[in-house]
Amino acid sequence: MTPILMVVCAALVDAERRVLLQRRAPGRAMAGLWEFPGGKVEPGERPEAALARELAEELGILVDPASLAPAAFASADSPERTGRPMLLLLYVCRLWEGVPRPLDAAELKWLRPAEMDGAGMPPADIPLIARLEALI
């Protein structure tokens, strides 16, 4: 049995009900696409702790894992084409410390879920948009 690659991502929601997206950097799988920030869960790591770590690494913000609210999930083939199926867990986050910066991305932008349809996102992120719109 092929192990599942668990990936966590965040919908950082601002006061105007916009969500932060980051553009994948050149040279990476699916470069140029817009995605929810996050990353892989390491062995033995809880998803919420992994997401807090990834947000610090990618955006330079501090997030208390307790402030992450589970929102939705999707499954897809791994973008790195490892042959492993991927399970993508989306959390909503409204509280963080610091100003998000693109430390591991080409750029950042804030969009409302209704504006994400034409943004050019990875296939695993697309089914999360409707659920996110219903939640925020």
Buried (B, 14 or more C-beta within 10 A) or exposed (E): EEEEBBBBBBBBBEEEEBBBBBBBEEEBEBEEBBBBBBBBBEEEBEBBBBBBBBBBEBBBBEBEBEBBBEBBBBEBBBBEEEEBEBBBBBBBBBEBEEEBEBBBBBEBBBBBBEBBEEBEBBEBBBBBBBBBBEBB
